[in-house]
Amino acid sequence: MRSFAKVKWWKLTRILRSRFKGKYDLAYKIVLLIVGVAIVAASIAGYISYQSVRRLIVDNLERNALLEVKQRGNKIDRWIGTKKAEIELLANTPAVRSMNWSVAGPYLKSEVNRLQDFEHLALIDPDGFYFTTKVGRALINVSDRQHFKKAMAGEVYVSDPTISRTLKQQSIVPISAPVRSNSAKFLDKTADKPIGVMNGIINTDRIAEVVKQLEYETGTYAFVLNSQGVPIVHPDARLIGNIDKPTPSLLESADTNLANVAREMVYQKTGILLTKINDARVYVAYLPLEQAEWSIALVIPSHHIEKELIALNILAAAATILLAAAIVAVVAANKLFAENYIRTRSEALIHRLSGRIRAGLPLDRILQTTVEELGTLLKLDRAIFGWYDPRQDTVEFCWEYCRKGLPQRLGIFGATGGPSGDLAARLQRCETILLNKTSAPDVAGFQKPAHLELTNSRYATVPVLTQTNRLGYLFAIANRQFANPNELEVLEAIADSLAIAISQSQLQGQIQEELKLLEEVLAQLRKTEEHLVKSEKMAILGQLAAGISQDINNPINFIYGRLIHVNDYIKYLLEIIHLYREQYPQPVPRIAREIETFDLDFISQDLPETLNSLKIGTDRIRQLVVAFRKISLPDKANKEHTNVHESIDNILLLLAHRRSPKILVVKEYNNQPPILCYPGQLSQVFTNILSNAIDAVNSLDNSEPIITIKTDIVEHFSGRFIAVSIAHNGCRISPEIQQRIFEPFGNTKSWKNFTVLGLSACYKIIVELHGGRMKVQSPVQSPVQSQSQSQTEGGAEFIIELPIF
């Protein structure tokens, strides 16, 4: 296919041979002026477009770089948070809370070996003197240290780097946590004033190693600033400072660009900035840390990010070259001028067609307008564009211009009087052909069967080959001698322009489809990322909860097991005392006084009852711990078989503290097989719905609160399901809220006693993760068959159906 420039200018120069003379000189100058203005406008538009596209690409690359820095920075934040949590956990251990170094020292030394990241651990008295796992009793006071003051104020604090007073000339980062007395409640951090400080020391070299993990390409480097803009970690060791050995803040740097970056970091902002540092163009991505009063930045050489602009720059250079070539061609072509009306209009027609192509008008409009102008320009009877079908050997006329008074000839036409499959060759030779209409593109528009006669020397056809190899034909039919060389040149030029328009339309369609696919992929990636972040967080919380429940379960089992023996021992002792009283009914005066003082008869009666109460309490704790472990363990990668009744009972046991004694829980369980599911996710659903039900019935004043739980097996056309109904007689849910109750981010202020975000997550777990169903109705109209149906007019019922595999 000939290029557009070649069609437009090279062919026209062959048609229009005349030079400008006399009366055409003014028109030539006007044309040159118009062309010059158009070229300047096109150049400005091209430059603006280039800058816009470049800005969009750079913005996208900057966002990607900042996102990667955020992800890596979050890992550093989590690492610091882990170190803080480890120190806080050590501060609440019995050995440390004793504030006795002979007890806490061996324990902390073993913890130093286990935790590894800490240089040493220290236990600081309220007066500022301390013991360390490195030197034991230190003769130095740290009451003036900021981390000591913060911890004594009840805060877990990560200090800026300082020089160790124990390990001379060594730069360290202290992490401190308050130590509270053993009488204080573990979770009540305001119970009393701290009795000491638990301190963990991390070498700044270790901080630098963790920060170095932020670097991901050659030439990049990371640095950390404190709240004053002083570097904590930096490749240039001369800039690094600490509390005892301060260095100038980067806010006062002679490099104004570096000072601006430091100012953004000190203000705890997040962003990415293109600037110049040390005479090098770099991108600086910065963000604050949540676990310390620091900000972290990654310096990336500009060529790492802008390397993807090479293709755009090459494209812009090629466009510039093409524009320069077009300018030369315009100047050369405008030196010629048409001597007659048809040639002048031919040029105008080609210009208009190219303008439509550049404007990106719809293909239907371009083709219809072109055939109409072509028919008017050449004074034709008909101008038609159609598609050739080689399999049927037919031509489908889709766009047509016809002279006033002639009937239209749109539809599919086939040739008669020639061999099958020879229509294209006959059209190429411009033979006389009779085309008979076989079908119409629009059945609704009734037309009588028609034919079209193409007479030799009175019509011309020009093939239009597209990039998809679909063959089209441009027909020009007149009632006079037609198809002289000049007219054929015009038709070929227009046909080539149409080929460009068709190819451009097809390319735009492909681009739109690819953009739509890209948007879908990006949406799926965002959804997957959100799901992975939530899953990771829930898995970590589940592991922590399972570990804590295991630690509680062991001593409770020990107490429970020993209470049995204690009960037997007390029984034996009481029997021996009873035998002594039978054999020696008159004890000596001293023993008689002691028996009367301590009321031996009351102790003999109350002690077994007390031991029995302790046994009941420990058994209750064991049940709670077991239930808590079952629902807190994170789900495995694959589904597991789970008993629904057992899961519901465990949730009810854990929610007993929220359920008042007046609430009646009615269970109507039918025999159910274990189902294949994710137990932790399913427990989350039951917990949310039962919590909502308890909140709803707690607000009842004049009626008995009832929560009814029913299970049964139901069958649908898609298979068998386990149906779980959780109903209550609390407040009703209006139909308007029922329609939107499972939508995320709903207006929860008007939906009293319902956690809508939780219900949205429950709906996704049941429907999307397990392939089940979930709905709500009010008042209660349960589909699960039961002899006792709720008769209340209020209340609500949540119905969950899980497939049985």
Secondary structure as UniProt FT lines:
FT   HELIX           4..5
FT   HELIX           6..10
FT   HELIX           11..15
FT   TURN            22..23
FT   HELIX           24..91
FT   HELIX           94..97
FT   TURN            98..99
FT   HELIX           101..115
FT   STRAND          120..124
FT   TURN            126..127
FT   STRAND          129..132
FT   TURN            133..135
FT   STRAND          136..141
FT   TURN            143..144
FT   HELIX           146..152
FT   TURN            153..154
FT   STRAND          157..158
FT   STRAND          162..163
FT   TURN            168..169
FT   STRAND          171..179
FT   TURN            182..183
FT   TURN            189..190
FT   STRAND          196..203
FT   HELIX           204..212
FT   TURN            213..214
FT   TURN            218..219
FT   STRAND          221..225
FT   TURN            227..228
FT   STRAND          231..233
FT   HELIX           237..239
FT   HELIX           250..252
FT   HELIX           256..266
FT   TURN            267..268
FT   STRAND          271..277
FT   TURN            278..279
FT   STRAND          280..288
FT   STRAND          295..301
FT   HELIX           302..306
FT   HELIX           307..309
FT   HELIX           310..333
FT   TURN            334..335
FT   HELIX           341..359
FT   HELIX           363..377
FT   TURN            378..379
FT   STRAND          382..389
FT   TURN            390..393
FT   STRAND          394..402
FT   TURN            404..405
FT   STRAND          411..416
FT   TURN            420..421
FT   HELIX           423..428
FT   TURN            429..430
FT   STRAND          433..439
FT   TURN            443..444
FT   STRAND          451..454
FT   TURN            456..457
FT   STRAND          459..465
FT   TURN            467..468
FT   STRAND          471..477
FT   HELIX           485..583
FT   HELIX           589..598
FT   HELIX           600..632
FT   STRAND          640..642
FT   HELIX           644..654
FT   HELIX           656..658
FT   TURN            661..662
FT   STRAND          664..668
FT   STRAND          675..677
FT   HELIX           679..698
FT   STRAND          706..716
FT   TURN            717..718
FT   STRAND          719..728
FT   HELIX           735..740
FT   TURN            741..742
FT   TURN            744..745
FT   HELIX           748..750
FT   TURN            752..753
FT   HELIX           756..763
FT   HELIX           764..769
FT   STRAND          773..777
FT   STRAND          796..803
//
